[in-house]
Every structure is written in C-alpha cells, then in structure tokens.
Amino acid sequence: MSIFTHVTVGTNDLNQARVFYDDVLAELGLKRIADLGDNGSIWGEDAPSFFVLKPLNGEPASVGNGVMVSFEAPNRNAVDAFHAAALAAGCPDEGAPGTRDWADNAYAAYTRDTDGNKLAVYCFKAA
C-alpha cells in the first residue's frame, strides 16, 4: 500500500499554473486528468497524484496555505477512525468522512494536525 494518495499546492493564478504544470509534468509522463472548475486541476498518470488548487479558505495561496498531505487508507472504516482520532486529539474537523464526487468510490475526511497542517485521508475502494 502506498502511504500517499496525492499532494496539493495552492495557486493565486490558476490559468498560469495549468499552463506551467501541463508543460513540466508532461515531461514526466503525467497529464491533467481533471479540472475542478475555477478552483483547480488534477494531474496524474492513471490516478490523481498532484493537485493545484485555489485555497478553499479564500486567503491568498502562500507556502503552506493550500498545501495538504493526503494519506491512503486501506478501507472506509480506517478513514472514519483516522478522522475520529484527530478530533479526539483536539484537532478540527475540516471535512467530515464521506464520499467525494470528483472520483469513483472516493471516500475521504479532512482535519489539521496539532500544528495546523492540513491533512486528508482517502480510500478509493467501493464500500
């Protein structure tokens, strides 16, 4: 099992970021596999690997704002357990466990660590 599902970075100019990453990631055999409207885009080979997004909190993107680490979970129960453990540790709910409509079978939850770093956990297996 892989430890990460994807990496996200923030942007203040989505069109410029799309052009840049289309070009440089093509050199690595990666392609843009989805656009999220005016909010961002996703690159990968056969699965989502790298996201560029406008920060969802409306603040400007900066080093750290818009950056998120996402971990792969072996099943949906593990997503629920990860999120519950984070909340039990006093960390905030940044997105309750549930399905996400941008990919088949995507089930995820979001939180922050004790330093405020944004974390996600994803499972792409059917329920």
C-alpha positions as CSV (number, residue, x, y, z in Angstrom):
1,M,0.0,0.0,0.0
2,S,1.2,3.5,-0.9
3,I,1.4,6.0,2.0
4,F,0.1,9.0,0.0
5,T,-2.8,9.4,-2.4
6,H,-1.8,12.9,-3.6
7,V,-0.1,16.2,-2.9
8,T,-1.7,19.6,-3.2
9,V,-0.2,23.0,-3.6
10,G,-2.0,26.4,-3.7
11,T,-2.1,28.9,-6.5
12,N,-3.2,32.5,-7.0
13,D,-3.3,32.3,-10.8
14,L,-4.9,29.0,-11.9
15,N,-4.6,29.6,-15.6
16,Q,-0.9,30.2,-15.3
17,A,-0.5,27.2,-13.1
18,R,-2.3,25.0,-15.5
19,V,-0.1,26.0,-18.4
20,F,3.1,25.5,-16.3
21,Y,2.2,22.1,-14.9
22,D,0.8,20.9,-18.2
23,D,4.2,21.6,-19.7
24,V,6.5,20.4,-17.0
25,L,4.6,17.4,-15.8
26,A,4.2,16.2,-19.4
27,E,8.0,15.7,-19.3
28,L,7.4,13.1,-16.6
29,G,4.6,11.3,-18.4
30,L,1.9,12.9,-16.3
31,K,-1.2,14.6,-17.7
32,R,-4.0,16.8,-16.5
33,I,-6.8,14.3,-15.7
34,A,-9.5,16.7,-14.3
35,D,-10.3,20.3,-13.9
36,L,-12.3,21.4,-10.8
37,G,-13.9,24.4,-12.5
38,D,-12.3,27.7,-11.4
39,N,-10.9,26.0,-8.2
40,G,-8.1,23.9,-9.5
41,S,-6.8,20.9,-11.6
42,I,-5.5,17.4,-11.0
43,W,-2.6,15.7,-12.7
44,G,-1.5,12.1,-12.7
45,E,-0.8,9.0,-14.8
46,D,-3.7,6.7,-14.2
47,A,-4.9,8.1,-10.8
48,P,-4.9,11.6,-9.2
49,S,-1.4,12.4,-7.9
50,F,-0.9,16.1,-7.9
51,F,-3.5,18.9,-7.3
52,V,-3.2,22.6,-7.8
53,L,-6.0,24.5,-6.1
54,K,-7.0,27.9,-5.0
55,P,-7.1,27.8,-1.2
56,L,-10.6,27.0,-0.1
57,N,-10.5,29.5,2.8
58,G,-10.4,32.4,0.3
59,E,-7.0,33.6,1.6
60,P,-4.1,34.1,-0.9
61,A,-2.0,31.0,-1.6
62,S,1.4,31.0,0.1
63,V,3.9,28.5,1.1
64,G,1.8,26.3,3.4
65,N,-1.7,27.8,2.6
66,G,-3.3,25.4,0.1
67,V,-0.7,22.7,0.9
68,M,-2.2,19.4,2.1
69,V,-0.8,16.0,2.7
70,S,-3.2,13.1,1.9
71,F,-2.8,9.6,3.1
72,E,-4.2,6.4,1.6
73,A,-6.5,4.4,3.8
74,P,-7.0,0.6,3.3
75,N,-10.8,0.9,3.7
76,R,-13.5,3.4,4.6
77,N,-13.6,2.3,8.3
78,A,-9.9,3.4,8.5
79,V,-10.9,6.9,7.1
80,D,-13.6,7.2,9.8
81,A,-11.1,6.0,12.5
82,F,-8.4,8.5,11.4
83,H,-10.8,11.4,11.5
84,A,-12.2,10.4,14.9
85,A,-8.7,10.0,16.4
86,A,-7.8,13.5,15.1
87,L,-10.9,15.0,16.6
88,A,-10.3,13.2,19.9
89,A,-6.8,14.8,19.9
90,G,-8.5,18.2,19.8
91,C,-7.9,18.8,16.1
92,P,-10.5,20.5,14.0
93,D,-13.0,18.9,11.5
94,E,-12.0,20.3,8.1
95,G,-14.3,17.9,6.2
96,A,-16.3,15.0,7.7
97,P,-15.9,11.5,6.4
98,G,-17.9,10.8,3.3
99,T,-18.0,10.4,-0.4
100,R,-16.4,12.9,-2.7
101,D,-17.8,13.3,-6.2
102,W,-14.7,14.0,-8.2
103,A,-13.6,10.4,-8.4
104,D,-15.4,7.0,-8.5
105,N,-15.5,5.5,-5.0
106,A,-13.7,8.4,-3.4
107,Y,-14.3,8.4,0.4
108,A,-12.4,10.9,2.5
109,A,-12.1,13.0,5.6
110,Y,-10.1,16.2,6.4
111,T,-8.5,17.6,9.5
112,R,-5.4,19.5,10.6
113,D,-2.6,18.3,12.8
114,T,-1.7,19.9,16.1
115,D,0.5,22.5,14.3
116,G,-2.3,23.4,11.8
117,N,-1.0,21.4,8.8
118,K,-4.0,20.3,6.7
119,L,-4.3,16.5,6.3
120,A,-6.6,14.3,4.4
121,V,-7.2,10.5,4.3
122,Y,-8.7,8.8,1.2
123,C,-9.9,5.4,0.3
124,F,-10.8,4.7,-3.4
125,K,-12.3,1.2,-2.8
126,A,-16.0,0.6,-3.1
127,A,-17.9,0.4,0.2
